[in-house]
Amino acid sequence: MDEIQFTRDLLVSNKELVYTGIFKLDDLYKDINRVVEARGYTQREKRSEEAVAEAGRKIYLELRPYKFFTPEIKLLIKIKIDLGPVSESKHQGELYQRGDVRIVLDAWYMTNYRKRWYNKPLTYFLKGVINKYLYQWPEEKDSREMLVSDAAAIYAVIKKLFRTYQPEAKKYSSEEEVIQEVEKEIGKG
């Protein structure tokens, strides 16, 4: 479907997670892919860069998993992973990476009603105004809530993974607790 014709709404804007310390890059990728696939999204890698310097590797990865809720409604989550100077170190016989991690999430709700009966300018405008200020059709409301909860789930899984690497974090929260906490942070709860 041609993305130029989509009407876009940004539901989660620049939700940032910053972490400094040791981590396993493979675990990060696996956990993100696991939750994205479990939620029914199709994985798409937009951009991948790696630069090697004296201080360590710098990695930038932009993922854009998407899902069609209906033929007209597309849910898109942008995940930007920026790894600062990353060096490798061994700890208890396992290979870990050490460095700065910055992950930014955006959640886009996109609709394309181009080939529908309400593509006439007046009905398209009225539908947009009604949708935004007066009433949301149940199908569209459900898909918006699903997109926000999916973004919160991805954020929660990443946050939980980084908590496991921190020795001072004695208490490990369950995944449901972390998702509820993140949904409150994002503004859904």
N, C-alpha and C positions, 0 to 999 in steps of 0.2 A: 504494500500500500504506500502511496506517495506521502511522505511525511510533511511535505510543504503544505498540504491541505488541512492538516490537523489544527484544531483549536486546543491550545495548551493551557493547563492550570498547574502551577507549582504548589504542591501540597506540603512537601517537606523541603525546606530550603537550607542548604549548607549545614547539615547536622554533622558536626566535626567531632572526631575522636583522635586524641593525641596520646601517644605512648612512647616512652623511652625506656629501653632495657633490652633484655634478651627475649627472643622469640624464635619460633620455627616458621619460616616462610611457607614451607609446604603445608603445615597445619592451617595457616591462615587461608591459603588458597582452597584447601579441601573443605574447611568449614564454610566459607562463603559459597562455594559451589554446591555443597550439600543442602544448605538452607534455600538457596535459589531454586534448585531443582525440586526440592520438597514442596515448595510453594507453587510449582507449576510454571515457572518462567523459563524462557529460552535464553540461554547464555549467549552474549555477544561481546566480543572484546573490541573496543573502539581503538585503543591506542596502547602500545607497549614500548617502553624505552628503557634501556639500561646503559649506564655510562660507568666506566671504571676509572677511578682516580687513586691517588696515593692514600687519601683518607678512607677509601672504601668504595663499594659500589653504590651508585644512586639508581634507584629503580622507580619508574613511574608507570602505573597501570590504570587504565580507565575501562571499567566494565559497564555495559549497559544491558542488563537483563530486561526482557520485556515479555508481556503476556497480553493476548487479546481476550478481554472479558466478554465482549460481543464483537461482531464484525466492525462495529463503529467505535468501540471503546478500547483504547490501548493503554496499558499500564506500563510505565517505564521507570526504572530505578537506575540512577547514575551513581556508580561507586568509583571514586577516585582514590587510588592508593599511592601515596608518595612516601617512599622510603629514603630518608636522608643518607648520610654516609653509613653504610652497613658493612660491618666486618664479621668474619666468622670466628667462632671460638668453640672449643670442646669443653663440655661440662659433663662429668660422670660418663664418659665414653660416647656421648652423643654430640652431634654437630648442631650448634645453635647460631643464630645471627644476633648481632648486637647493634643497636642503632636507634634512630628516631623514626617513628611511624606516624603518619598523618593520614587519616581516612575521612573523606567527606562524602556524605550521602545527599542526594536530591531525589525526590519522588515526583514524577510528572504524570499527570492525568491528561490524556489526549483523546479528543473525539473527532471523528470525521463523518459528518453528515452530508457530504458532497452530493451523493447520488440518491438522496432521500427526498420525499415530497416536501419537507420543510426547508429545502434549500433556497426557496424564494427569499429574497432579502428581508421582507417584513416578518415573515414567520421565523426565520433564522434569528433575527434580532429579538423578537418577543420571547422565543424559547430561551435565548441566552439570558435575558433580563429575569424571566420567571425562574430559571434554574439557579441564578445567582442570589436573588433577593427574596423570592416568595416561596417556591416549592421545588423540591428536588424529587424527580421520579425515583421510585424505590430501587430500580435497577442501577441507576447512576449513583445514588447515595451509597448502596452496598459496595459498589466498585471503588468508590473513594475511600470508604472505611477499610476495605481490603488492602488497598495500596498503602495506606498509612500503617496498618498493622504489619504488612510484609516488610516495609522499610524498618519498622521498629524491631522486628524479629532478626533481620540481618545485623542491625546495630547491636542488639543484645548478644548475639552469638559471638561477634567480634570482641565486645567488651568482656564477656565471660572468658573467652580464650586468653585475653591479656591478663585477666585477674589470676589465672592459673600460674602464670610465670612470676608473679610477685610473691616473694617469700613472706612479706609482712601481712599479706591478705590471708588471714587464718580462716575466715568464714567464707565458704563458697555458697553463693546463692543458687537456687534452682533456676532453670531456664525460664519458667513461668514468672518468677519473681522479677527477674531481670527484664523480661518483656514488659511487664506491668510498669516497672520503674521507667523504662525508656519511653513507653507510650505517654506517661505523664510528662516526661521531659519534652517530648515532641509536641504535646499539646492536645492529644486525642482524649486523654483521661480527664 
